[in-house]
């Protein structure tokens, strides 16, 4: 095996760490250690822990230890579609240069979807707080706010975590009655059900337990607001009931163990 092939996995792992989110727990509560301009890496987390600080990865960072076949399939499909559309340009490049260009453009497409999702989340956050937001986002915000009717907001974008299991994160919204809310912007197809992933319920369960502890596992539930990016005006409210919440939390706790093993880092503290 060549040196290049042997080094590739390590290089990819380091790149993945750079895009991870981390939080710190102090007497004031949980706060993010990353900014839009700079990530906080596993290497920095190790150093901070040695200094006696309480550091924990985000829920979504822990999800990186989970194989997501549906997401992988989507990325492959996007790359293949792009390759098909640009196949006539292959003769202008060498093979490797052409492959690199396809991967780069497919990645840019994925980033574009993420950027739109971020803008939608920010607009909904502002609307939930009674603030103004980008008018271009109104087609996504109005139906999302309509689905919130009957729910009483407790907090928006609150940072929570659990030192015992070693995780943290920023929850889209907590509602009165032990209800955790999460906004998901996704592509949809007319007449088809909205996409659902195992990590949706796991994320709700992790945030709910971090906020309310065992009370949430006893009688809490979650709600996902799926905002369509391909059918503007469509938003569906999907409830995650208590039984599924408990099963999802069991799965999440198991995944934290996998993450600790894979990364050789234990963020748990008493």
Phi, psi and omega per residue, in radians:
X1 nan 2.376 -3.080
X2 -1.272 2.796 3.104
X3 -1.063 -0.655 -3.137
X4 -1.054 -0.783 -3.137
X5 -1.186 -0.601 3.140
X6 -1.209 -0.568 -3.074
X7 -1.507 -0.318 -3.051
X8 -1.009 -0.837 -3.128
X9 -1.021 -0.722 -3.132
X10 -1.115 -0.710 3.135
X11 -1.112 -0.714 3.128
X12 -1.157 -0.687 -3.141
X13 -1.101 -0.720 -3.131
X14 -1.144 -0.687 3.106
X15 -1.108 -0.695 3.138
X16 -1.119 -0.662 3.121
X17 -1.076 -0.649 -3.083
X18 -1.124 -0.401 -3.129
X19 -1.726 0.174 -3.118
X20 -1.443 2.757 3.110
X21 -1.959 2.386 -3.127
X22 -2.280 2.685 -3.137
X23 -2.301 2.746 3.095
X24 -2.149 2.436 3.111
X25 -1.839 2.185 3.084
X26 -2.278 -3.065 3.113
X27 -1.078 -0.382 -3.136
X28 -1.498 -0.097 -3.131
X29 1.969 -2.722 -3.106
X30 -1.685 2.471 3.089
X31 -2.536 2.559 -3.116
X32 -1.263 2.571 3.104
X33 -1.839 0.117 3.133
X34 -2.049 2.788 3.064
X35 -2.311 2.938 3.093
X36 -1.038 -0.432 -3.100
X37 -1.602 -0.410 -3.050
X38 -2.523 2.307 3.079
X39 -1.516 2.892 3.059
X40 -2.010 2.171 -2.979
X41 -1.720 2.927 3.074
X42 -1.057 -0.661 3.113
X43 -1.066 -0.736 3.109
X44 -1.188 -0.587 3.122
X45 -1.138 -0.718 3.108
X46 -1.052 -0.786 -3.134
X47 -1.106 -0.772 -3.128
X48 -1.115 -0.681 3.129
X49 -1.127 -0.685 3.106
X50 -1.115 -0.441 3.110
X51 -1.443 0.008 3.104
X52 1.586 0.161 -3.138
X53 -1.489 2.625 3.137
X54 -1.640 1.828 -3.049
X55 -2.035 2.442 3.123
X56 -2.524 2.510 3.078
X57 -1.304 2.763 3.100
X58 -1.292 2.869 3.089
X59 -1.032 -0.766 -3.122
X60 -1.195 -0.515 3.072
X61 -1.178 -0.700 3.095
X62 -1.112 -0.573 3.120
X63 -1.089 -0.318 -3.132
X64 -1.162 -0.299 3.088
X65 -1.421 -0.060 -3.101
X66 -1.807 2.283 3.074
X67 -1.270 2.142 -3.104
X68 -1.940 1.557 -3.039
X69 -1.100 -0.701 -3.114
X70 -1.133 -0.696 3.103
X71 -1.167 -0.722 3.117
X72 -1.094 -0.761 3.119
X73 -1.043 -0.730 -3.138
X74 -1.105 -0.767 -3.141
X75 -1.111 -0.716 3.119
X76 -1.135 -0.749 3.142
X77 -1.078 -0.741 3.121
X78 -1.089 -0.732 3.136
X79 -1.161 -0.716 -3.140
X80 -1.172 -0.724 3.106
X81 -1.055 -0.764 3.130
X82 -1.128 -0.712 3.119
X83 -1.080 -0.703 3.120
X84 -1.112 -0.802 -3.115
X85 -1.101 -0.527 -3.057
X86 -1.885 0.222 -3.055
X87 -1.033 -0.523 -3.115
X88 -1.194 -0.276 -3.123
X89 -1.599 -0.021 -3.049
X90 -1.071 -0.574 -3.087
X91 -1.188 -0.267 -3.132
X92 -1.454 -0.195 -3.067
X93 -2.223 2.837 2.909
X94 -1.327 2.877 -3.078
X95 -0.986 -0.894 -3.058
X96 -1.120 -0.715 3.135
X97 -1.126 -0.677 3.134
X98 -1.160 -0.765 3.117
X99 -1.062 -0.767 3.134
X100 -1.067 -0.682 -3.129
X101 -1.171 -0.648 3.116
X102 -1.153 -0.814 3.136
X103 -1.066 -0.727 -3.127
X104 -1.104 -0.801 -3.123
X105 -1.197 -0.628 3.093
X106 -1.132 -0.683 3.109
X107 -1.135 -0.696 3.117
X108 -1.113 -0.637 3.097
X109 -1.113 -0.726 3.122
X110 -1.123 -0.733 3.126
X111 -1.124 -0.616 3.111
X112 -1.092 -0.708 3.103
X113 -1.131 -0.689 3.119
X114 -1.151 -0.704 3.134
X115 -1.094 -0.733 3.106
X116 -1.112 -0.737 3.104
X117 -1.041 -0.694 3.115
X118 -1.126 -0.731 3.138
X119 -1.137 -0.702 3.119
X120 -1.125 -0.790 3.129
X121 -1.043 -0.767 -3.119
X122 -1.118 -0.690 -3.140
X123 -1.174 -0.723 3.125
X124 -1.164 -0.676 3.091
X125 -1.036 -0.788 3.140
X126 -1.128 -0.756 -3.134
X127 -1.111 -0.680 3.128
X128 -1.135 -0.504 3.139
X129 -1.596 0.091 3.128
X130 1.323 0.394 -3.109
X131 -1.867 2.908 3.117
X132 -1.323 2.808 3.138
X133 -2.608 2.972 -3.125
X134 -0.994 2.162 -3.105
X135 -1.048 -0.484 3.131
X136 -1.137 -0.336 -3.098
X137 -1.614 -0.005 -3.065
X138 -1.027 -0.647 -3.113
X139 -1.126 -0.356 3.091
X140 -1.689 -0.633 -3.039
X141 -1.275 -0.801 -3.056
X142 -0.986 -0.877 3.123
X143 -1.164 -0.551 3.125
X144 -1.179 -0.678 3.135
X145 -1.266 -0.559 3.107
X146 -1.099 -0.660 -3.132
X147 -1.225 -0.250 3.134
X148 -1.487 -0.091 -3.135
X149 -1.018 2.281 -3.119
X150 1.694 -0.238 3.089
X151 -1.788 2.430 -3.128
X152 -1.859 2.006 -3.071
X153 -1.195 2.404 3.098
X154 -1.806 -0.745 3.086
X155 -2.822 2.715 -3.137
X156 -2.152 2.356 3.114
X157 0.939 0.794 3.129
X158 -1.509 2.350 3.089
X159 -1.492 2.191 -3.141
X160 -2.364 2.884 3.102
X161 -2.992 3.097 3.118
X162 -2.454 2.033 -3.103
X163 -1.278 -0.462 -3.120
X164 -1.150 -0.668 3.098
X165 -1.724 -0.221 3.063
X166 1.299 0.973 3.072
X167 -2.649 2.843 3.118
X168 -2.709 3.124 3.109
X169 2.987 3.030 3.121
X170 -1.959 1.993 -3.084
X171 -1.499 2.380 -3.132
X172 -1.010 -0.825 -3.113
X173 -2.885 2.412 2.989
X174 -1.887 2.452 3.112
X175 -2.068 2.712 3.054
X176 -1.063 2.578 -3.139
X177 1.621 0.396 3.128
X178 1.038 0.826 3.132
X179 -2.034 2.253 3.096
X180 -1.845 2.294 -3.138
X181 -1.980 2.536 3.135
X182 -2.469 2.349 3.112
X183 -1.689 2.258 3.104
X184 -2.220 2.056 3.065
X185 -1.660 2.133 -3.038
X186 -2.527 2.727 3.015
X187 -1.266 2.456 3.095
X188 -2.305 2.892 3.094
X189 -2.164 2.400 -3.117
X190 -0.955 2.260 3.110
X191 1.416 -0.029 -3.131
X192 -1.884 2.653 3.092
X193 -1.170 2.649 3.106
X194 -1.255 2.651 -3.104
X195 -1.180 2.521 3.127
X196 -2.347 2.397 -3.113
X197 -2.223 2.678 3.141
X198 -1.028 -0.625 -3.088
X199 -1.173 -0.358 3.110
X200 -1.043 -0.911 -3.119
X201 -1.194 -0.641 3.137
X202 -1.113 -0.682 3.126
X203 -1.144 -0.779 3.103
X204 -1.065 -0.760 -3.119
X205 -1.113 -0.730 -3.134
X206 -1.114 -0.778 -3.137
X207 -1.186 -0.738 -3.124
X208 -1.101 -0.737 3.111
X209 -1.155 -0.678 3.126
X210 -1.113 -0.571 -3.105
X211 -1.438 -0.815 -2.975
X212 -2.098 -0.055 3.115
X213 1.180 -2.540 -3.059
X214 -1.152 -0.379 3.079
X215 -1.043 -0.640 -3.141
X216 -1.191 -0.676 3.119
X217 -1.206 -0.451 3.141
X218 -1.342 -0.760 -3.035
X219 -2.513 0.207 -3.137
X220 -1.508 2.919 3.064
X221 -2.683 3.011 -3.099
X222 -2.231 2.849 3.099
X223 -2.458 2.295 3.134
X224 -1.923 2.224 3.068
X225 -1.741 1.836 -3.106
X226 -1.600 1.929 -3.114
X227 -1.731 2.107 -3.110
X228 -1.330 2.317 3.063
X229 -1.700 -0.144 3.142
X230 -1.910 -0.268 3.076
X231 -2.227 1.303 -3.105
X232 -0.874 2.294 -3.108
X233 1.807 -0.235 3.129
X234 -1.651 2.198 3.038
X235 -2.524 2.265 -3.138
X236 -2.093 2.437 3.134
X237 -1.724 2.089 -3.108
X238 -2.022 2.075 -3.132
X239 -1.524 2.465 3.044
X240 -2.026 1.899 -3.017
X241 -1.407 2.985 -2.960
X242 -1.037 -0.696 -3.125
X243 -1.055 -0.778 3.120
X244 -1.200 -0.611 3.104
X245 -1.014 -0.797 -3.121
X246 -1.137 -0.749 3.109
X247 -1.115 -0.703 3.141
X248 -1.157 -0.650 3.138
X249 -1.182 -0.692 3.066
X250 -1.014 -0.752 3.122
X251 -1.138 -0.703 -3.140
X252 -1.140 -0.753 3.124
X253 -1.049 -0.733 3.099
X254 -1.084 -0.676 -3.123
X255 -1.176 -0.568 3.088
X256 -1.077 -0.616 3.084
X257 -1.157 -0.701 3.093
X258 -1.105 -0.786 -3.137
X259 -1.049 -0.769 -3.142
X260 -1.071 -0.724 -3.112
X261 -1.173 -0.822 -3.097
X262 -1.103 -0.659 -3.065
X263 -1.666 -0.149 3.132
X264 1.077 0.659 -3.086
X265 -2.505 2.283 -3.133
X266 -2.014 1.862 -3.113
X267 -1.514 0.012 -3.075
X268 -1.246 2.419 3.063
X269 -2.429 2.668 -3.126
X270 -1.054 nan nan
